[in-house]
Amino acid sequence: MSAISTLMQKLEPEYIKIRRYLHQHPEISYKEFNTTEFIKLELSKYGIEVFNNGNYTGVIGVLKGSFPGKTVALRTDIDALPVQENSGLDFASVNEGCCHACGHDLHMTTLLAAARLLSEYKEHLHGTVKFFFQPAEEKLGGSETIINNGFLDDVDTIFGVHTWPDVPGGSIGIKKGPMMAGSDSFKITITAPGGHAAHPHKTPDPIVAAAYMITQLQTIVARELNPLDSAVITVGKMTAGTAANIIPSEVVLEGSMRYLLPATRQQIHDSIKRIADGTALAMRVSAKTEIIPGCGPVIGTDELVDMIETSAGKLLGSDKISILPTASMGSEDFSAYLAKKPGAFFRIGTGDDRPQTHLPLHNGRILFNESAIAAGAVTFCGAVFLFTGSDFSVLE
């Protein structure tokens, strides 16, 4: 076992306790007030300088090494979901209708543990490490608060992490190229004069037009995109009508699009608008299409993904590395950092022989293997030492 893994093994019970506290006291996006104060207190214990995230929740910690060098950011998210927990845990959420069903409690604890470890190895560290405890990832916008407040400006690279049920607990998952999908939303408002259900010849029907649009939108993925370029288009909400015997004057369709390649994004946007306009013309209604930008795909820099792999291989063991076969069509606003700085994103495995650990994220019944905390913390530290040119041998 590596020297840093041995140290983490001694600290692990303390961080499992921290994780369970955070799990029991979740807070939703932009309301992570108690979580923010808890993190500030912990970072201060390690001698790490603490900064407020402007007027937002969230925390930025800064650790300066004993030698000059590059600046590395390590990022975690701190918000929970508006989901009722049904896990059966004795440390389940005490906040009704709110729980950490995406594993952000493990993310926070992993980064706190990494901060503690790096502070212990400060005398060997070159450069500066920034710890981004970011609010509101579930809103796909919290990363912008960190960026707009200037904390990314002097960063040379950034590493991020996320739990993954399909990777064994205590292991890490890596993938080059697209790892998570980009995500945008759309809203199509269809209007017509409206009228009596008994006299359909007297008014175009926006519900019928909407039905045609929904089916035609599916042909974008099926018939317009390269079959090797993964994408998803989902109409998740339709608002229409007030009574069974009225042809309404308005129908609103709202949906989500996911994609892995930036070029695919614009193609989907253009196709949605064309189909909405063309169908509206054919069905004698009017249509207004709005595209609501979300976040881009998570695509790491190959050389930095290699550093994650090297770090985990040397400090955890090569048997603790899983090469992920495919990207996830889920989204992550870590992509906002990658749009400005090179970086890499990796998974910490949370699966084991309990079926509940393999439930999908955002499920109120999901369980997480807590060995992910140590694996993620150690891997973070190794990546920092490799990138900054610090003496990696002291960790081995």
C-alpha positions in Angstrom: 0.0 0.0 0.0 1.3 3.5 -0.9 2.3 5.9 1.8 -0.6 8.3 1.1 -3.1 5.4 1.0 -1.8 4.3 4.4 -2.4 7.8 5.8 -5.8 7.9 4.2 -6.7 4.6 5.7 -6.1 6.0 9.2 -8.2 9.1 8.4 -11.0 7.2 6.6 -13.3 6.7 9.7 -13.2 10.5 10.3 -14.3 11.2 6.7 -16.9 8.5 6.6 -18.4 10.3 9.7 -18.2 13.6 7.8 -19.9 12.1 4.8 -22.7 10.8 6.9 -23.3 14.2 8.5 -23.4 15.8 5.1 -25.7 13.1 3.8 -28.1 13.6 6.7 -28.2 17.4 6.2 -28.7 18.1 2.4 -29.5 21.4 0.9 -30.8 22.3 -2.5 -29.1 24.5 -5.1 -28.2 28.0 -4.0 -29.5 27.3 -0.5 -26.5 25.3 0.7 -25.9 27.8 3.6 -25.1 25.3 6.4 -23.1 23.1 4.0 -21.0 26.2 3.1 -20.3 27.0 6.7 -19.4 23.4 7.5 -16.9 23.3 4.7 -15.3 26.6 5.7 -14.8 25.3 9.2 -13.2 22.0 8.0 -10.8 23.7 5.5 -9.7 26.2 8.2 -8.8 23.2 10.4 -6.3 22.2 7.8 -4.7 25.6 7.6 -6.2 26.3 4.2 -7.1 29.9 3.3 -10.9 30.2 2.8 -12.7 32.6 0.4 -16.4 33.3 0.0 -17.9 32.7 -3.5 -19.0 36.3 -3.8 -22.7 36.6 -2.9 -23.4 33.0 -3.6 -23.1 29.8 -1.5 -20.0 27.7 -2.0 -16.4 27.9 -0.8 -13.0 28.3 -2.4 -10.0 27.1 -0.4 -6.4 27.9 -1.3 -3.3 25.9 -0.3 0.1 27.2 -1.3 2.9 24.7 -1.5 6.4 25.2 -0.2 7.8 25.7 -3.7 6.6 28.0 -6.5 4.8 26.4 -9.4 1.6 25.9 -11.3 -1.9 26.3 -10.0 -4.3 23.4 -10.0 -8.0 23.5 -9.2 -9.9 20.5 -7.7 -13.7 20.8 -8.0 -16.7 19.3 -6.2 -20.4 20.2 -6.1 -22.3 20.7 -2.9 -26.0 20.8 -3.7 -28.6 18.0 -3.1 -31.7 17.1 -5.1 -35.4 17.9 -4.4 -36.0 14.1 -4.0 -37.4 12.2 -1.0 -34.9 9.7 0.4 -36.1 6.1 0.8 -32.7 4.4 1.4 -33.4 3.0 4.8 -30.1 4.4 6.2 -29.9 5.3 9.8 -28.3 8.6 8.7 -30.9 9.3 6.0 -31.8 12.9 5.2 -33.6 14.7 7.9 -34.7 17.4 5.4 -38.1 16.4 4.0 -38.1 16.1 0.2 -34.3 16.7 -0.2 -31.5 14.2 -0.4 -28.0 13.5 -1.8 -29.2 11.0 -4.4 -26.4 12.0 -6.8 -23.5 11.4 -4.5 -22.5 15.1 -3.9 -22.0 14.3 -0.2 -19.3 11.8 -1.3 -17.8 14.4 -3.7 -17.5 17.0 -0.9 -16.0 14.5 1.5 -13.5 13.3 -1.1 -12.3 16.8 -1.7 -12.1 17.6 2.0 -10.0 14.5 2.5 -7.8 15.5 -0.5 -7.4 19.0 1.1 -6.3 17.4 4.4 -3.8 15.0 2.7 -2.3 17.8 0.6 -1.9 20.0 3.6 0.0 17.1 5.3 2.3 16.9 2.2 2.6 20.7 1.8 6.4 20.7 2.4 6.8 18.6 -0.8 4.2 20.5 -2.9 5.1 22.8 -5.8 2.6 25.5 -6.8 -0.9 26.2 -5.5 -4.0 24.1 -5.1 -7.5 25.6 -5.2 -10.4 23.7 -3.9 -13.7 24.6 -5.6 -16.8 23.7 -3.5 -19.3 24.7 -6.1 -23.0 25.4 -5.5 -25.9 24.4 -7.8 -24.5 21.8 -10.1 -28.0 20.3 -10.4 -29.1 23.6 -11.9 -26.3 23.4 -14.5 -25.1 26.9 -13.7 -23.3 26.9 -10.4 -19.9 26.6 -12.1 -20.5 30.1 -13.6 -20.5 31.6 -10.1 -17.0 30.4 -9.5 -15.8 31.5 -12.9 -17.5 34.9 -12.8 -16.0 35.6 -9.4 -12.5 35.2 -11.0 -11.3 32.1 -9.1 -10.5 30.2 -12.3 -8.5 33.0 -13.9 -5.0 32.0 -12.7 -5.7 28.2 -12.8 -3.5 26.1 -15.1 -5.7 23.0 -15.0 -8.7 21.6 -13.2 -9.7 18.1 -12.1 -13.2 17.0 -11.2 -14.9 13.8 -9.9 -18.3 12.1 -9.8 -19.7 9.0 -8.2 -20.6 6.1 -10.5 -22.8 3.0 -9.6 -21.3 0.9 -12.4 -17.7 1.1 -11.1 -16.8 -1.0 -8.1 -16.4 0.8 -4.8 -12.8 1.8 -4.2 -12.0 2.0 -7.9 -11.9 4.9 -10.3 -13.3 5.1 -13.8 -11.7 7.0 -16.6 -12.4 7.6 -20.3 -10.8 9.7 -23.0 -12.9 11.8 -25.3 -16.5 12.8 -24.5 -17.4 11.5 -21.0 -20.7 13.3 -20.4 -23.2 14.9 -22.7 -23.9 18.5 -23.3 -27.5 19.6 -22.5 -29.8 22.3 -23.8 -33.5 22.8 -23.5 -36.1 24.0 -26.0 -39.6 25.5 -25.9 -42.0 25.6 -28.8 -45.1 27.8 -28.5 -47.8 26.9 -31.0 -50.7 29.3 -31.5 -53.9 29.3 -33.5 -57.3 31.1 -33.2 -58.9 28.3 -31.2 -62.5 27.2 -31.4 -65.2 24.6 -30.8 -64.3 20.9 -30.9 -67.4 20.2 -33.0 -66.2 22.6 -35.7 -62.5 21.7 -36.5 -62.8 23.2 -40.0 -63.1 26.7 -38.6 -59.7 26.8 -36.8 -56.3 25.1 -37.2 -55.6 22.7 -34.3 -52.4 23.4 -32.4 -52.7 20.0 -30.5 -52.6 18.1 -33.8 -49.7 20.3 -35.0 -47.9 19.6 -31.7 -48.4 15.8 -32.2 -46.8 16.0 -35.6 -43.9 18.1 -34.2 -43.2 15.6 -31.4 -43.0 12.7 -33.9 -41.0 14.7 -36.4 -38.5 15.8 -33.8 -37.5 12.2 -33.3 -36.4 11.9 -36.9 -33.5 14.3 -36.1 -31.6 11.6 -34.2 -33.0 8.8 -36.4 -32.4 10.3 -39.8 -30.3 13.5 -39.7 -27.4 12.7 -37.3 -24.5 10.4 -38.0 -25.5 7.1 -36.2 -22.1 7.2 -34.4 -22.8 10.6 -32.9 -24.9 9.9 -29.9 -27.8 12.3 -29.1 -31.1 12.3 -27.4 -34.1 14.6 -27.9 -37.0 14.3 -25.4 -40.2 16.3 -25.2 -40.9 16.1 -21.5 -43.7 18.6 -21.1 -46.8 19.5 -23.1 -49.1 22.2 -21.9 -52.4 22.4 -23.8 -56.1 22.9 -23.4 -58.7 23.6 -20.7 -61.6 21.4 -21.7 -62.4 18.3 -23.9 -64.7 20.3 -26.2 -62.4 23.2 -26.9 -59.7 23.4 -29.6 -57.2 25.5 -27.7 -55.5 28.6 -29.0 -52.0 27.7 -27.6 -49.9 24.6 -27.0 -46.4 24.7 -25.4 -43.9 21.9 -25.9 -40.8 21.8 -23.7 -38.0 19.4 -24.0 -34.3 18.5 -23.6 -31.5 17.7 -26.0 -28.3 15.8 -25.2 -25.3 15.4 -27.4 -21.6 14.4 -27.1 -20.0 16.5 -29.9 -20.1 20.3 -30.0 -20.8 20.3 -33.8 -23.9 18.1 -33.1 -25.3 20.8 -30.8 -25.8 23.4 -33.6 -27.2 20.8 -36.0 -29.9 19.8 -33.4 -30.7 23.5 -32.7 -31.2 24.2 -36.5 -33.2 21.1 -37.0 -35.6 21.8 -34.2 -36.3 25.2 -35.5 -36.8 24.0 -39.1 -39.2 21.2 -38.1 -41.2 23.5 -35.9 -41.5 26.2 -38.6 -42.2 23.7 -41.4 -44.8 21.8 -39.4 -46.5 25.0 -38.4 -46.7 26.1 -42.0 -48.1 22.7 -43.1 -50.7 22.7 -40.3 -51.7 26.4 -40.6 -50.6 27.4 -37.1 -47.8 29.7 -35.9 -44.8 28.5 -34.0 -42.1 30.2 -31.9 -39.0 28.2 -31.0 -36.7 29.1 -28.1 -33.4 27.4 -27.4 -32.4 27.6 -23.8 -28.6 27.1 -23.5 -27.5 24.6 -20.8 -23.9 23.2 -20.7 -21.5 21.7 -23.1 -20.2 18.1 -23.1 -17.4 17.1 -20.7 -14.4 16.3 -22.8 -11.1 16.0 -20.9 -7.6 16.6 -22.2 -6.0 13.2 -23.0 -2.7 13.9 -21.2 -4.5 14.9 -18.0 -6.7 11.8 -18.2 -3.4 9.9 -18.4 -2.3 11.6 -15.2 -5.4 10.4 -13.4 -4.7 6.9 -14.6 -1.1 7.1 -13.5 -2.0 8.5 -10.1 -4.6 5.8 -9.4 -2.4 3.0 -10.8 0.6 3.9 -8.7 -1.2 4.8 -5.5 -4.2 2.5 -5.5 -3.1 -0.3 -7.8 -3.7 -1.0 -11.5 -6.6 -3.3 -10.5 -8.5 -0.3 -9.2 -8.8 1.3 -12.6 -11.9 0.8 -14.8 -11.8 2.0 -18.4 -15.3 3.2 -19.1 -16.6 1.8 -22.4 -19.1 4.5 -23.2 -19.9 8.1 -22.3 -22.9 9.0 -20.2 -25.8 11.0 -21.7 -26.2 12.7 -18.4 -24.8 16.3 -18.1 -22.4 18.1 -15.8 -21.6 21.8 -15.6 -17.9 20.9 -15.1 -17.9 21.5 -18.8 -18.0 25.3 -18.2 -14.5 25.1 -16.6 -13.2 22.9 -19.5 -14.4 25.5 -22.0 -11.8 27.9 -20.5 -9.1 25.6 -19.1 -7.7 22.2 -19.8 -8.7 19.5 -17.3 -9.9 16.0 -16.7 -12.9 14.3 -15.0 -13.0 10.9 -13.5 -15.4 8.6 -11.7 -15.2 7.2 -8.2 -16.9 3.8 -8.0 -19.7 3.3 -5.5 -21.1 -0.1 -6.5 -20.9 -3.3 -4.6 -22.9 -6.6 -4.1 -25.9 -4.7 -2.7 -28.4 -4.1 -5.5 -29.3 -0.7 -4.2 -25.8 0.5 -5.0 -26.5 -0.1 -8.7 -29.7 1.9 -8.9 -29.5 5.0 -11.2 -28.3 8.3 -9.8 -31.2 10.6 -8.7 -33.1 7.6 -7.2 -34.2 8.2 -3.6 -33.3 4.6 -2.7 -29.7 4.5 -4.0 -26.9 3.5 -1.7 -23.2 4.4 -2.2 -20.1 2.4 -1.2 -18.1 4.7 1.0 -14.7 3.4 -0.1 -15.0 5.8 -3.0 -14.0 8.6 -0.7 -10.5 7.3 0.0 -9.9 6.3 -3.7 -11.0 9.7 -5.0 -9.0 11.7 -2.4 -5.7 9.7 -3.1 -6.2 10.0 -6.8 -6.8 13.7 -6.6 -3.5 14.2 -4.6 -1.5 12.1 -7.0 -2.8 14.1 -10.0 -1.8 17.3 -8.3 1.7 16.1 -7.7 2.1 14.8 -11.2 0.9 18.1 -12.8 2.9 20.4 -10.7 6.1 18.4 -10.9 6.2 17.8 -7.2 8.1 14.8 -5.8 5.6 12.0 -6.5 7.8 9.4 -4.8 6.9 10.7 -1.3 3.3 9.5 -1.9 4.3 6.0 -3.0 
